[in-house]
Amino acid sequence: MDLFEYQAKELFAEYGVPVQGGKVASTAEEAREIAAEFAASGRPLVVVKAQVKTGGRGKAGGVKLADGPDEAYAKASQILGMDIKGHTVHSVLIAEATDIAAEYYVSFLLDRANRTFLSICSVQGGMEIEEVAHTSPEAVARIPVSPLTGVDGAKAREIIAAGRIPAEAADGAATLVERLWGMFTDEDATLVEVNPMVLTPDGDVLAVDGKVTLDDNAAFRQDHVRFADTTNTDPIEARAREKHLNYVKLDGQVGIIGNGAGLVMSTLDVVAYAGERFGRVRPANFLDIGGGASAEVMANGLEIVLSDPSVKSVFVNVFGGITACDEVANGIVSAIGMLADRGERVTRPIVVRLDGNKAVEGREILDRAAIDVVERVDTMDGAAARAAELAAKGA
């Protein structure tokens, strides 16, 4: 899960990483009210920053200085609704403007290749680290961090020294780095980045911007639901998540249900290939129901897939393993009945391919059920072609 800047700074503050004050506004009027609060406390100069999960906001015009409430209103009006690299701006951060004497860079990330953690530190901050690494590679230090020993005061100073952070900023930067590591590990992050980490004329070191990526695999032991982005989440994906289904919305016409991520990925490919013959029909989603295809799981899967109005046919592709094909077939039959009982009668065609453990028995169950919307095809390629054909007819 990627966080917005304001969310990253909320986490920073919880761990004692110094940040400047700020609040989020979703309308220009809210931006004016927040700026008025700063002005009333003698700090009229603020920064209006687009909240999108991508870089390059400044270059795109998504970061602007504003002097006073009226100017904050005007700048927020310009930024809200902007498109920045395909991301629509729904909110802005109104942050206290900070005097900057120097800008630096620091981050922690998971180094998968070397099976450890890595800190990157540079005396050149305020620009993308990839650009710095390309133009001034000597200015970018990469310091391995052991997961066993982590980052204490001494390690933090090692990182700062390697990044060539000057003496006047070293104490504040080392403290920031040590606290940043605490947040990185406690919150199960895979990336935390401060760019820029700034030195003020008063000698303070602040995190003026922040980027954080949290590991979804650790969600069960974390309280990260508060960071969920509902503004940019597809509503079907949100409903699927509530039902604990692994679903991704795609731009196509054939709904896909399979057991196992690898099989589902292969199914997307064969449907896309077969769809070329029928007016470029494409897969409408990725949906992996996992190993347990109970009637309820299958019903939830069908309900989610069929709730997408762009779906004209459904391809259920199952290779029986731990879950046998006869159980899957019973699940399909029961699911269609369950949906009918809910008042959600299935009318769009469903093509089913069963193979593997107890495939023969599963096929017999579907044949005996004789459900008018269910069509059984024995091969994966044949089923994909039939699903694409039916989708083209229903378009």
N, C-alpha and C positions, 0 to 999 in steps of 0.2 A: 504494500500500500504506500503510494507516494503522498506526502502531505503538502498542503499549501504552506506558503511562507509563514503566515500568521500562526498556523498550527505548530509548525516547527519551533517558532519562537516561544509559544506557550510551553512546549516541552523543555526548551532551553531554560526558561525562567524557573521551572519547577526544580531544576538541578543546579540552580545558582549560576548558570551561564549568563553574563550580563548582556542585556538587550535594551534598546531604547523603547520608550512607551509607545503604544499604538492600539487602535481599535479597528474593527472591520465594519465596513459599510456596504450595504447592498443597493443603496440608492444615493443619488447626489444629495438629497436633503439630509440623509443620515451623515454623509461626509461633512456637510456644513456644520451639523450639530457637534460632531466630534472635534472638528477644527476649532469651533467656538470654545470648547472646553480647554483646549490647549492655549488659545489666545487669552482666555480669562486667567490662566495661571502664568501669563507672561511669556508664553512660547508660541507666537503666532505662525512661525515658519514650520510647515509640515511637508512631508513627502506623500504623494498619492501614488500607490503602487498596485498595479493589476495583480489579482490573485489567480494565477493559472499555473498548472503543473508542467511548465516548460521553461527553458532558458530564453535569453534574448529579449526580455521584456523591455529593457531600456532602449535597445536599438529599434524596437517596434513602436515606440512612443507610449509604452505602458507604465512608465515611471516619470512623474512630473513633480517639481517643486511648486508649492502654493503658499502664498503669503496672506494668511487670514481666511476666515470662513467663506466669504464670497468667492475667492479665487479657488478654494478647495472644491466648492460646489461646481464651478465651471470646469475644473480639471477632471473631476470625477465624472461629469457628464460626458466628457470627451472619451474617457477610458472605458466606462461601463458599456458593454455590448461589443467592444472591439473583438476582432479575430486575431489571435496571436498564434501563428503556426498551427492553425486548425483548432485552437482552444478559444471558446467564447468567454469573455470576462463577465462573470456574474457578481463579483464583489471586488472591493478595493480595500487595501490596508492604509489607514491614515496614521502615519508614524511621525513622531517628533523628529524634526531635522537635526542632524548631528554634524558638528564641525569636524572635519577630517584632516589629520596631519599626515597620515600614511595608511595604505591599504595592504593587507596581507591575505593569505589563503591557508586554510587548514581543513583536513577531512579525515574521517576514518571510514574504511570500507572492508567488506569481506573479500579476501584474496582467494578465490576458489582454486586457481591454478596451483598455488603453493600451499593450500589448505591451512591458511592462517589469516591474520588480520594485517591490514596495511594502513599506515598513516601517510598522507601526502601533505607537505607543507611548503609554502613558497613565500618569499618576500615580495613577490609581484601578485597582488590581489586585484579584485575588481573587474577582471575579465575571465573568460572561460579558460579553465586550467589546460584544456587541450591546445588552445592557442598559445598559452605560455610555454607549454612543453615543446611546441613546434618551433617557436621563435627564439626561446631562451631556455633550452633544456637544462643548462647548468643551474637555473634558478628554481628548479623543481626537485625537491628531495622526497624520496620514497623510503620510509622507515618501517620494516616489519615489526609487528607487535605480537608477542606470544599470547595465546589465549590463557596460558597458565599463570603468567605473571602480570599481564595487563599493563596499565599505565598508572604509575605513581608519580610523585613529584619529580624524581630523578629522570624517569622516562619522558615525562612531559618536557623537561628542559632539554633532553637529548633531541626531541622532535623539533623544538623551537630553534635550537642551535643548528640543526641540519638544514632547516629552512632559511637560515641566515636572517632571522628576525633580529633587528638591532637591540642593543642593550636597553634603550629607553622603554621598549615595549616588552622585554623578555619576561619580567615578573608577571604582569597581567596576562600575557599570552599563555604562559605555562599554566597558570591557574585555570584559564578558560579551557585549555586542552585537557587538563585532568578531569574537570567536571564534564566536559563533552564526552569523554570516554565512559564515565559513569552512566550517562544517559544512553549512549550507544549500546552498552551491554545490558543494562537493566531493562530497556524497552525492546530488546531483541531486534535492533535495527541492522540492516545490511549496508546502509550508507548514512552518514551524517556529514554535512558540508557547511562550512561557514565561509562565504565569499561575498563581500569582503569581511574580514576581521579587521577592525579599524583601530588606529591609535588616535585619540583626540588630542587637541592642544593642551588639555589639562593632564595628559598622561594616562587616561583611562583606556582600557581595551574592551571593545564591544563587538558583539555579533550583530552586524547591521543587516545581514541577509542570512537565510538558512534554508537548507534542503535536507529532507529526511525521507528515507525509505524504510518502512517497517516490514518485517518478515511475516507474511500471512500464515505461515506454518506454525507460528508461535501464538496465534490469536487466542487459542484456548486458555492461555495463562496470562493474558494481557487484557487491559481495559482500553481497547483501541476502537471500539464501536463509535465512540464520540468523534472520531476523525473521519467517519464514513462520508463520502462525497455524494450527496443525493441529487445535486443539481445536474451532474453530468452522467448519472447512472441510468442506463436503459431500464424502463419500468419492468420489462419482462425479466431481465437479468436480476433485478431486485427481488421479484417474486420467487424466482428460481432459487436464489440464495436463502430465502426464508424457508424453503422446502428442502434445503441442504442438497440441492442438485448442482452439478458442475456444468453450467450452461453459459454459452457465449453467443450473443446475437450476431448473425452475419447478414449479408445483403443478397438474398436468394429466395428461391421458391420451394425447395425440397427440405422439409423438416427432417432432421437426422437424430436418431436415438440408437445408441450402441452401448456395449458393455466393455469398458476398457479404453483408455485414452488413445492407445496406439491404433486400435481397430477403428475408433471414430475418426481419427486423422486420415486413415486410409480410405474410409468411407467418403469423406469430403472430397478426396482426390478422384475417386472413381465416379462420383456423382458429377463433379465438375467436368470430367472428361466425357462422360456419356451425354451430359447436357449440351455439349457443343452441337450435337446432331438435332437438337430440338429448340433452336432459337436461343442458344446460350443460357439455358437453365442452370442455376447455381444452387449450392447448399444454402439453406436459410439459417442454420445454427450449428453449433457444436453442443451435444448433450451426451455426457457419459453417466450412465446410471450405475456404474460400478458393478461389483460382484453380486449384489443381492437384488434381483429383479422381482420383488414381491409385487402383488397386485397393486398395493398402495403406491409403491415407487413407480411402477409403470403408469398408473393413472395420473400421478403427479407429473410425470414426464410428458405424457400425451397432452395433458391439460396445458402445460407451459408451452409446448411446441405449437399446439393448435390455437393458442391465444394470440399468436402472431398472424395478423390478417394477410401477410404476404405469402404464407405457407399454403401451397395448393395441393401438396401430397406429402406423405410421411414415409420415410424409409427406416424400418426397424431392422438393424443388422446385429445379430447376436451370434457369438461363437461360444458354445457351451463348454464350461470348464468346471470350476467349483460349483457354479450355479448351472444345473442341467437345463437343456432346451425344453424339456417338458414343463419344468417350473416356469420358464419364461412364457411359453405358450399359454399356460393356465393364467399367468399374470396378464397377458394381453387380453384374453377373453374376459377375465374378471374386470380389468380396467375399463374396457368399453362399456360393460354393464354398470360399473360404478359411476362413470361419467354420465350415462343416461339417467341414472337415478338422481344425479345432481341437477338434472335438467340441461345437461350439456351433451346432447346426442351428437355422436361423431358422424359427420357427413362427408368429410374429405377422405380420399382413398389412402389406405395404409398398405404398403408393400413390406412383406416380412421375409427375411432370409434367416434361416436357422441352420447351423452347422456345429459339428463337434459332439460333445457328450449328450446322448439321448436325443439327437436331432430327428431321428425317424419318429420317435414317440411324440415329439413336439409338433412335427408336421401333421401327424394324424389328429392330434387335438385340434389344431386349427381347421383341418379339413372337416372334422365332425361338427365343429361349431358353425360352419357355413355362414359367417358374418359377411353381410353384403359389401361392406367397405374394406374388408381385409382380403388381400391377394397375396398368395404365397409363391415365391420364386426361389429355386434351390441354389442358384449361383449368385455370387456377389456382383459380378459384372452385369448379369441379366437383371437382377433386382434393381440395380442402380439405373439401368437403361429404362426399365419399366416405370420407376418412380419419376424419372425425368420426363418421360413421355406423358404420364398422367398430369404432371405439373403443367406442362405446356398446354395440354387440353383444357385445364381448369383456369388458365390465365385469362 
